[in-house]
Amino acid sequence: MDFNMKKLASDAGVFFSRAVQFTEEKLGQAEKTELDAHFENLLAKADCTKNWTEKILHQTEVLLQPNPSVRVEEFLYEKLDRKVPSRVTNGELLAQYMVEAANDFGPGTPYGKTLLKVGETQKRLGGAERDFMHSASINFLNPLRSFLEGDWRTISKERRILENRRLDLDACKARLKKAKAAEAKASAEHELRVAQTDFDRQAEVTRLLLEGISSTHVNHLRCLHEFVESQTTYYAQGYQYMLDLQKQLGSSRGEIFPGTFVGNAGSTSPPPATTSPTTVAATIPVVPTVGRAPNPATAVEGALNLNDVKPPASGTRKARVLYDYEAADSRELALLADEMITVYSLPGMDPDWLIGERGNQKGKVPVTYLELLS
């Protein structure tokens, strides 16, 4: 009991001495031992690494799981060292609803068949999303958490010890200056030597840990590459799944809507335009026809024979190409971004398409790849 009381009194004395030294430094009444410039740079680099790692970790968690309630629940499971329950992704849930709706509407109906096809694709997209989230968590999030909860905590602990050693050192320097008697000076000099040794030893330990931040950057760089690979795989799978779905829907569209041209069923879908196809088509000059109005289906068939298509004498429009487009067949016109072409429409033509001309070349072009000019 007596030993514990002595230790408690000693610790209280040390704490009081540090508090006095810290207060006098803040008031400008005491000198402070400064660290060298290299050490200060290491401290700044460590703090910067910690701050940005926290921000990147948090935002990546938001990217992978936008629902904050689910994130909190997963955090609690992790802290309790319990397995996080498996959840269906939004794509898988949408697939489930579509399949159930198709069964209610009739899987043999056109709408039911399409719901089944889209639902199957959504299920595959949901599975790809699940794989991406798992891979990103293992290869990217876990290493970042490991740094913050492991290496950074060790660095912070050693930095606090170093700060206490510095306060002890400066307090000893102050006592030496105030000492008058020879015996007091000798005692103060001995305490100063011990404090200096402790400070130097702790400074070296902290320096080694801070220099390890460079290795942390190398490890995080490798993890970042793995994250990008996982994300690339995820988006590539999603793109391929949607292309497959588009081909399936394109092949059946002509059966459901016989008056609709589906020549681009095997091509990639055009990017969304700022103007709806119907509105754009309404502003495009139409080649005038002589006699009675033709049947829309007949007009479309005629439009496919590009050698017989003649542009109107007036009323054509210029258009700037927004994106590169690769023609799916000889009836379409390949496009290059930023080039200028002449466009016009034909009676009964699919509003998603126009006739484009570039010199002696002529063919169908998708509206959503164009910026129509006045």
C-alpha positions in Angstrom: 0.0 0.0 0.0 2.9 2.3 0.9 4.5 1.6 -2.5 1.4 2.4 -4.3 0.9 5.7 -2.5 4.5 6.7 -3.3 4.0 5.8 -7.0 0.7 7.7 -7.0 2.4 10.8 -5.4 5.3 10.5 -7.9 2.9 10.3 -10.9 0.9 13.2 -9.6 4.1 15.3 -9.3 5.2 14.4 -12.8 1.7 15.3 -14.1 1.8 18.6 -12.3 5.3 19.4 -13.6 4.2 18.8 -17.1 1.0 20.9 -16.7 3.1 23.8 -15.4 5.6 23.5 -18.2 2.8 23.3 -20.9 1.0 26.3 -19.4 4.1 28.4 -19.3 4.9 27.5 -22.9 1.5 28.6 -24.0 1.9 31.9 -22.1 5.4 32.4 -23.6 7.1 32.2 -20.2 9.1 29.1 -20.9 11.3 27.8 -23.7 10.3 24.8 -25.8 12.5 22.2 -27.3 11.9 22.3 -31.1 12.1 19.2 -33.3 14.2 19.3 -36.4 12.7 20.2 -39.8 12.8 16.6 -41.1 11.0 15.4 -38.0 8.3 18.1 -38.4 7.9 17.1 -42.1 7.4 13.4 -41.0 4.7 14.5 -38.5 2.9 16.6 -41.2 3.0 13.8 -43.7 1.6 11.4 -41.1 -1.2 13.7 -40.2 -2.0 14.3 -43.9 -2.0 10.5 -44.5 -4.4 9.9 -41.6 -6.8 12.6 -42.5 -7.1 11.7 -46.2 -7.3 7.9 -45.4 -10.3 8.6 -43.2 -12.0 10.6 -45.9 -11.3 8.1 -48.6 -12.4 5.2 -46.4 -15.7 6.9 -45.5 -16.6 7.9 -49.0 -15.7 4.5 -50.4 -18.1 3.0 -47.8 -20.8 5.4 -49.0 -20.1 4.4 -52.6 -20.4 0.7 -51.8 -23.4 1.1 -49.4 -25.3 4.3 -49.8 -27.8 3.4 -47.0 -26.4 4.9 -43.7 -28.6 2.7 -41.5 -27.1 -0.4 -43.1 -23.6 1.0 -42.7 -24.2 1.5 -39.0 -25.6 -2.0 -38.6 -22.6 -3.5 -40.4 -20.3 -1.4 -38.2 -21.9 -2.8 -35.1 -21.7 -6.4 -36.3 -18.0 -5.8 -37.0 -17.3 -4.4 -33.6 -19.2 -7.2 -31.9 -17.1 -9.6 -34.0 -20.2 -11.2 -35.6 -20.9 -12.2 -39.2 -22.8 -9.6 -41.2 -26.0 -11.2 -42.5 -26.3 -11.6 -46.2 -28.5 -9.1 -48.0 -29.9 -9.0 -51.5 -28.7 -6.1 -53.6 -31.1 -3.6 -55.2 -30.6 -5.3 -58.6 -31.5 -8.7 -57.2 -34.6 -7.3 -55.5 -35.7 -5.6 -58.7 -35.2 -8.9 -60.5 -37.3 -10.7 -58.0 -40.2 -8.2 -58.5 -39.9 -8.4 -62.3 -40.1 -12.2 -62.3 -43.1 -12.3 -59.9 -44.8 -9.6 -62.1 -44.1 -11.7 -65.2 -45.7 -14.8 -63.6 -48.8 -12.7 -62.7 -49.1 -11.1 -66.1 -48.4 -14.4 -67.9 -44.9 -15.4 -68.9 -46.1 -16.2 -72.4 -47.3 -12.6 -73.1 -44.9 -10.1 -74.7 -44.7 -8.0 -71.6 -44.2 -11.1 -69.4 -41.4 -12.4 -71.6 -39.7 -9.1 -71.6 -40.0 -8.8 -67.8 -38.4 -12.2 -67.4 -35.5 -11.3 -69.7 -34.9 -7.9 -68.0 -35.3 -9.6 -64.5 -32.7 -12.2 -65.3 -30.2 -9.4 -66.4 -31.0 -7.4 -63.2 -30.2 -10.5 -61.2 -26.8 -10.9 -63.0 -26.1 -7.2 -62.4 -26.9 -7.6 -58.7 -24.6 -10.6 -58.5 -21.8 -8.6 -60.2 -22.4 -5.8 -57.7 -22.2 -8.2 -54.8 -18.9 -9.5 -56.1 -17.5 -6.0 -56.5 -18.5 -4.9 -53.0 -16.9 -8.0 -51.5 -13.7 -7.6 -53.5 -13.5 -3.8 -52.7 -14.0 -4.5 -49.0 -11.3 -7.1 -48.8 -8.7 -5.5 -51.1 -9.2 -1.8 -50.3 -11.4 -1.0 -47.3 -9.8 -3.5 -44.9 -6.2 -2.3 -45.5 -7.3 1.3 -44.9 -9.1 0.3 -41.7 -6.1 -1.7 -40.6 -3.8 1.3 -40.9 -6.1 3.6 -39.0 -6.9 1.0 -36.2 -3.3 -0.4 -36.0 -0.4 1.5 -37.3 -1.9 5.0 -36.7 -2.9 4.2 -33.1 0.7 3.0 -32.4 2.0 6.2 -34.0 -0.4 8.4 -32.0 0.6 6.6 -28.7 4.3 7.1 -29.3 3.8 10.7 -30.3 2.0 11.3 -27.0 4.8 9.7 -25.1 7.3 11.8 -27.0 5.4 15.0 -26.1 5.5 14.0 -22.4 9.2 13.3 -22.7 9.7 16.8 -24.2 7.8 18.4 -21.4 9.9 16.6 -18.8 13.1 17.7 -20.6 12.0 21.3 -20.8 10.9 21.2 -17.1 14.4 19.9 -16.1 16.0 22.7 -18.1 13.8 25.3 -16.3 14.7 23.8 -12.9 18.4 23.9 -13.8 18.2 27.6 -14.6 16.4 28.3 -11.4 18.9 26.3 -9.2 21.2 28.4 -7.0 22.9 26.0 -4.6 25.6 23.7 -5.9 23.7 20.6 -4.6 20.5 21.7 -6.4 22.4 22.3 -9.6 24.0 18.9 -9.5 20.6 17.2 -8.9 19.1 19.3 -11.7 21.9 18.4 -14.1 21.5 14.7 -13.3 17.7 14.9 -14.0 18.4 16.8 -17.2 20.7 14.1 -18.5 18.2 11.4 -17.7 15.4 13.4 -19.3 17.5 14.1 -22.4 18.3 10.4 -22.8 14.7 9.4 -22.5 13.7 12.1 -25.0 16.3 11.1 -27.6 15.3 7.4 -27.3 11.6 8.2 -27.7 12.3 10.5 -30.6 14.2 7.8 -32.4 11.3 5.3 -31.9 8.7 7.8 -33.1 10.9 8.7 -36.1 11.1 5.1 -37.2 7.4 4.8 -37.0 6.8 8.0 -39.0 9.2 7.0 -41.7 7.1 3.8 -42.1 4.4 6.0 -43.6 6.1 5.8 -46.9 5.7 2.0 -46.8 2.0 2.6 -46.0 1.7 4.7 -49.1 3.2 1.9 -51.2 0.7 -0.6 -49.7 -2.2 1.7 -50.2 -1.2 2.3 -53.8 -1.2 -1.5 -54.4 -4.7 -1.7 -52.8 -5.9 1.2 -54.9 -4.8 -0.6 -58.1 -6.7 -3.7 -56.9 -9.8 -1.5 -56.2 -9.6 -0.1 -59.8 -9.3 -3.6 -61.2 -12.4 -4.8 -59.3 -14.4 -1.7 -60.4 -13.3 -2.2 -64.0 -14.4 -5.8 -63.9 -17.7 -4.8 -62.4 -18.5 -2.2 -65.0 -17.3 -4.4 -67.8 -19.6 -7.2 -66.7 -22.5 -4.8 -66.4 -21.9 -3.4 -69.9 -21.7 -6.9 -71.4 -24.9 -8.0 -69.6 -26.8 -4.9 -70.9 -25.5 -5.5 -74.4 -26.7 -9.1 -74.3 -30.1 -7.9 -73.0 -30.3 -5.2 -75.7 -29.7 -7.9 -78.4 -32.4 -10.1 -76.9 -34.9 -7.2 -76.8 -33.9 -6.0 -80.2 -34.5 -9.4 -81.8 -38.0 -9.6 -80.4 -39.0 -5.9 -80.9 -39.7 -6.5 -84.6 -42.1 -9.3 -83.7 -44.0 -7.1 -81.2 -43.9 -3.9 -83.2 -43.8 -4.9 -86.9 -43.8 -1.3 -88.1 -40.6 -0.5 -86.2 -37.2 -0.7 -87.7 -34.7 -2.6 -85.5 -31.6 -2.5 -87.6 -29.3 -1.5 -84.7 -30.2 -4.4 -82.4 -26.7 -5.6 -82.3 -25.0 -2.2 -81.8 -24.5 -0.4 -78.5 -27.3 1.8 -77.2 -26.9 5.5 -78.0 -26.2 7.8 -75.0 -29.3 9.7 -73.7 -30.0 13.0 -75.5 -31.1 16.2 -73.9 -34.0 16.3 -76.4 -36.5 13.5 -76.7 -36.4 11.6 -80.1 -40.0 12.5 -80.8 -39.3 16.2 -80.3 -36.2 16.1 -82.4 -37.8 14.3 -85.2 -40.6 16.9 -85.3 -38.0 19.6 -86.1 -36.3 17.7 -88.9 -37.3 18.4 -92.4 -39.2 15.5 -94.0 -38.7 14.6 -97.7 -42.0 15.6 -99.4 -43.9 12.8 -101.1 -46.2 13.1 -104.1 -49.6 11.5 -104.2 -51.4 9.8 -101.3 -49.5 9.3 -98.0 -47.7 6.0 -98.0 -48.2 3.3 -95.4 -45.6 3.8 -92.6 -44.2 0.3 -92.9 -43.8 0.8 -96.7 -42.1 4.2 -96.2 -39.6 2.6 -93.8 -38.8 -0.2 -96.3 -38.3 2.4 -99.0 -36.0 4.4 -96.6 -33.8 1.4 -96.4 -33.0 1.6 -100.1 -30.6 4.5 -99.7 -29.7 4.8 -103.4 -33.3 6.0 -104.1 -33.4 8.5 -101.2 -33.0 12.1 -102.3 -32.6 15.0 -99.9 -35.1 17.8 -100.1 -34.1 20.8 -102.1 -34.4 22.9 -99.0 -35.0 22.4 -95.3 -32.1 20.0 -94.5 -30.3 20.7 -91.2 -26.7 20.6 -90.1 -25.8 18.4 -87.1 -22.6 18.1 -85.1 -21.7 14.5 -84.1 -21.3 14.2 -80.3 -19.7 10.7 -80.1 -18.0 8.2 -82.4 -20.4 5.7 -83.8 -19.6 2.5 -85.6 -22.1 1.5 -88.3 -23.8 -1.9 -87.6 -24.3 -2.5 -91.3 -24.1 -0.9 -94.8 -27.4 1.0 -94.3 -25.9 3.0 -91.5 -23.4 5.8 -91.6 -20.3 5.6 -89.3 -19.7 8.8 -87.4 -16.7 10.6 -85.9 -17.0 12.9 -82.9 -17.1 16.7 -83.7 -17.7 16.2 -87.5 -20.5 18.0 -89.3 -23.1 16.2 -91.4 -26.4 17.0 -93.1 -29.5 15.2 -91.7 -33.1 14.9 -92.6 -36.0 12.5 -91.9 -38.3 10.3 -94.1 -42.0 9.7 -93.6 -42.8 6.8 -91.3 -39.1 6.5 -90.3 -38.3 5.4 -86.7 -38.0 8.7 -84.8 -34.8 7.4 -83.1 -33.0 7.6 -86.5 -32.3 10.1 -89.3 -30.8 10.0 -92.7 -27.3 11.5 -92.6 -25.1 12.6 -95.5 -21.4 13.3 -95.6 -20.1 14.1 -99.0 -21.0 11.1 -101.2 -21.7 8.9 -98.2 -25.2 8.4 -96.9 -26.9 6.3 -94.2 -29.0 6.1 -91.2 -27.6 7.7 -88.0 -29.0 7.6 -84.4 -30.5 10.9 -83.2 -29.0 10.7 -79.8 -25.5 10.9 -81.2 -26.2 14.3 -82.8 -26.5 17.9 -81.8 -28.9 19.5 -84.3 -27.9 23.0 -85.3 -30.2 25.7 -86.6 
